[in-house]
Amino acid sequence: MTTGTQSATATARGGSPAVLGAALLGFFLISLDALIVTVALPDIGRSLEVGMSGLQWVVDGYTLMFAALMLSAGALSDRVGAKQAFGGGLVLFAVASMACGLAPGLAVLVTARLVQGAAAAVMMPASLALVRQGYPDQAERARAIAVWTVGGAVAVAAGPVVGGALTASAGWRWIFYVNLPAAVLALALLSRVPASRRLPSRLDWLGQVTAVLAMGGLTYGVIEGGAEGFGRAGVVASLAMAAAAAMGFLVAQARGAHPMLPLPLFRTRVVTVSLVVGFMLNAAYYGGVFNFSLYLQQERGQTSLHAGLMFIPMTALVAIVNLASARLAARYGPRVPMAAGQLIGAAGLLSLLIVGTHTSVWVVAVLMVPVGLGGALAVPALTAMLLDAVPADRAGTAGAVLNTARQVGGAIAVAVFGALLAGADSFLTGMHWSMLLAAAGLLATAGATLMLPRARRASAPAAA
């Protein structure tokens, strides 16, 4: 019997461990590379002799392409087949990781990070489609998806710590080389999975191009504006291009025969609020990790290892709080944990305004805890609320839109917070303005959440 036949037989009996293992490793790598780089930024800056704007691009190059390509990546996965798309994305991700580690300068590193983000965008929807293919039974599939989410939760918790440990012990290049053995293992598992069926699917090329131009122009304008001034001709032109591309994107989605972002989704207030909340939660979390990675090393003289360890209290309880959010949403409806999570996160950000040059680093570590716990409490509930608010045949699209909104939030936060750090008279002033801005955003979205109509109790919240 061939390997493919064995895999198919195993799938028919209730699930394919090879499918789940490959998908979980892929999700782990995608989530890990969004955060592992943050603690290594000071070392990258010293090694490659780059300033704040260069470091922002090292982070945002990944999240920008990840977010910009996410919506159309699902259609691509359907068109070429989930296994084929996942395998191609995984190979590209591994090659880009190697290029990041070998990068002789900033231009190569940022280019490789852009490719990494594009590969991650292809892998993400394909990994979920693989799980659906490998687990045809609904109950088995639900359990498999729960295990799949663990990969992302563990990566989010481990990212800063692993990044700090590798940077301190082996150098910053190893935060990228560490992807290679995981990618090889995932490919080995994937080789045991039968080829996926190709489905008819149309790509929205105009929408995709205008989305990339809009997000790229906005990110460039904010990052370079913070570094060189917003009156510079190149910055003004970039922001103008972003505005024009955004308008073009909306027109393409309104008039296109196969839009990547169906605008009727936004007719429901629940959907709009959920997406804005997702944007703001990631902005607070990713922006906070970016700021305090730099603060702990540049302002307090901590090593990359010690800085990574300072994030353990913030991330260690994420998986447990995810489960608590699911129970609260099932009992009281998703609005309660959503609003509570945002308020807890805002309180944590406001408490960080007391952080100064001589504040104990352990106090800083404790004050960051509510920021991580607030997001972990809110995200599963808002995911459940969003999926309950859309028709069943739009659930996949809605999930992709939510993930896109969250990634855009992280990318914009790094751009804006970095601009505030670069433009302020001191690092602490810029950091405090960043925390205040994020807290105000969370308080505003918490208010919008509380004004939503009472929803029925959530039946299947998803993990962060």
Secondary structure, 3 states (H helix, E strand, C coil): CCHHHHHHHHHHHCCCHHHHHHHHHHHHHHHHHHHCCHHHHHHHHHHHCCCHHHHHHHHHHHHHHHHHHHHHHHHHHHHHCHHHHHHHHHHHHHHHHHHHHHCCCHHHHHHHHHHHHHHHHHHHHHHHHHHHHHCCCHHHHHHHHHHHHHHHHHHHHHHHHHHHHHHHHHCCCHHHHCHHHHHHHHHHHHCCCCCCCCCCCCCCHHHHHHHHHHHHHHHHHHHHHHHHCCCCHHHHHHHHHHHHHHHHHHHHHHHCCCCCCCHHHHHCHHHHHHHHHHHHHHHHHHHHHHHHHHHHHHHCCCCHHHHHHCCHHHHCCHHHHHHHHHHHHHHHCCHHHHHHHHHHHHHHHHHHHHCCCCCCHHHHHHHHHHHHHHHHHHHHHHHHHHHHCCCHHHHHHHHHHHHHHHHHHHHHHHHHHHHHHHHCCCHHHHHHHHHHHHHHHHHHHHHHHHCCCCCCCCCCCCCC
